Amino acid sequence: MKGQVVQDLKKSLGHLDYSYQKVRHFKFDGHEWSEAELETLESFSSRFARTSDIFVSRYLRILCLEADPGFRGSLVDTLNLGEKSGHIGSAETWKRIRALRNVAAHEYATDDVDMLYQELVSLAPTILEIAKLL
């Protein structure tokens, strides 16, 4: 099972990195986005969400279960144990990533799309760093 999760995570990281390279130089200055730019940003946010899901919900949970087979903690417990064991740098940063993932899934509901995407772009390197764990 862990092997398949690692494969899925590596593939997802590759897709996220591809999208991140396309959007990391975008200017989030309130201009009107073209359809092509919006499509690129939406693909990026989808890949951001998917990769963070695979990492936290599947991979990090497996690592927690390896350390403690009786582990039945919540998402927050998983992040805290991940930080304590050195698998992630900051549980708080990953809580923010998870919160943004939820907002990005409903980006039409936010008043400031530029601010949302700017924060996603700023946090993407944190997700991409997990490749070092694999």
BELCOR-V590248 format. One record per residue. N is the residue number from 1. RES is the residue in three letters. SS is DSSP state (helix for helix, strand for strand, loop for the rest). PSI is psi in degrees with one decimal (999 if undefined). OMEGA is omega as a letter, one per 20 degrees, with the letter a starting at -180 (none if undefined). Layout:
# BELCOR-V590248
n = (N;N)
res = (RES;RES)
ss = (SS;SS)
psi = (PSI;PSI)
omega = (OMEGA;OMEGA)
This chain:
# BELCOR-V590248
n = (1;2;3;4;5;6;7;8;9;10;11;12;13;14;15;16;17;18;19;20;21;22;23;24;25;26;27;28;29;30;31;32;33;34;35;36;37;38;39;40;41;42;43;44;45;46;47;48;49;50;51;52;53;54;55;56;57;58;59;60;61;62;63;64;65;66;67;68;69;70;71;72;73;74;75;76;77;78;79;80;81;82;83;84;85;86;87;88;89;90;91;92;93;94;95;96;97;98;99;100;101;102;103;104;105;106;107;108;109;110;111;112;113;114;115;116;117;118;119;120;121;122;123;124;125;126;127;128;129;130;131;132;133;134)
res = (MET;LYS;GLY;GLN;VAL;VAL;GLN;ASP;LEU;LYS;LYS;SER;LEU;GLY;HIS;LEU;ASP;TYR;SER;TYR;GLN;LYS;VAL;ARG;HIS;PHE;LYS;PHE;ASP;GLY;HIS;GLU;TRP;SER;GLU;ALA;GLU;LEU;GLU;THR;LEU;GLU;SER;PHE;SER;SER;ARG;PHE;ALA;ARG;THR;SER;ASP;ILE;PHE;VAL;SER;ARG;TYR;LEU;ARG;ILE;LEU;CYS;LEU;GLU;ALA;ASP;PRO;GLY;PHE;ARG;GLY;SER;LEU;VAL;ASP;THR;LEU;ASN;LEU;GLY;GLU;LYS;SER;GLY;HIS;ILE;GLY;SER;ALA;GLU;THR;TRP;LYS;ARG;ILE;ARG;ALA;LEU;ARG;ASN;VAL;ALA;ALA;HIS;GLU;TYR;ALA;THR;ASP;ASP;VAL;ASP;MET;LEU;TYR;GLN;GLU;LEU;VAL;SER;LEU;ALA;PRO;THR;ILE;LEU;GLU;ILE;ALA;LYS;LEU;LEU)
ss = (loop;helix;helix;helix;helix;helix;helix;helix;helix;helix;helix;helix;helix;helix;helix;helix;helix;helix;helix;helix;helix;helix;helix;loop;loop;loop;loop;loop;loop;loop;loop;loop;loop;loop;helix;helix;helix;helix;helix;helix;helix;helix;helix;helix;helix;helix;helix;helix;helix;helix;helix;helix;helix;helix;helix;helix;helix;helix;helix;helix;helix;helix;helix;helix;helix;helix;helix;loop;loop;loop;loop;loop;loop;loop;helix;helix;helix;helix;helix;helix;helix;helix;helix;helix;loop;loop;loop;loop;loop;loop;helix;helix;helix;helix;helix;helix;helix;helix;helix;helix;helix;helix;helix;helix;loop;loop;helix;helix;helix;loop;loop;loop;helix;helix;helix;helix;helix;helix;helix;helix;helix;helix;helix;helix;helix;helix;helix;helix;helix;helix;helix;helix;helix;loop)
psi = (-46.9;-38.6;-41.2;-39.2;-41.9;-43.2;-46.6;-41.3;-43.0;-43.9;-45.5;-39.5;-39.5;-42.7;-42.0;-44.2;-41.1;-48.6;-39.6;-42.1;-30.4;-31.0;-11.6;-19.2;4.3;145.6;120.3;75.4;21.1;5.7;163.0;126.2;139.0;164.9;-39.5;-42.2;-42.8;-40.2;-41.7;-43.3;-40.2;-38.0;-43.7;-48.2;-34.3;-43.2;-35.4;-49.4;-47.1;-45.9;-42.0;-36.4;-49.5;-43.8;-52.8;-51.9;-27.3;-60.7;-52.2;-36.0;-39.5;-43.6;-39.1;-41.4;-32.3;-39.4;-34.1;95.5;-19.8;5.9;125.9;30.6;167.2;179.4;-44.5;-41.6;-41.2;-45.8;-42.3;-43.4;-36.2;-39.5;-46.5;-37.6;-2.5;9.8;-26.8;154.7;-39.1;119.2;-36.6;-41.2;-42.3;-29.8;-38.9;-41.3;-44.9;-41.6;-43.2;-34.7;-42.0;-40.2;-42.6;-31.6;-20.9;43.6;-24.7;-17.9;-7.9;146.4;-25.8;83.5;-38.3;-45.0;-40.6;-52.9;-36.2;-41.5;-39.1;-44.8;-39.2;-26.5;-13.1;-40.2;-30.8;-42.3;-44.0;-26.0;-21.7;-13.9;-27.5;-22.9;-21.6;999)
omega = (a;r;r;r;r;r;r;a;r;r;a;r;r;r;r;a;r;a;r;r;r;a;a;r;r;r;a;a;r;r;r;a;r;r;r;r;r;r;r;r;r;r;r;a;r;r;r;a;a;a;r;r;a;a;a;a;a;a;a;r;r;r;r;r;r;r;a;a;r;a;r;a;r;r;r;r;r;r;r;r;r;r;a;a;r;r;r;a;a;r;a;r;a;r;r;r;r;r;r;r;r;r;a;r;r;a;r;a;a;r;a;a;r;a;r;a;r;r;r;r;a;a;a;r;r;r;a;r;a;r;r;a;a;none)
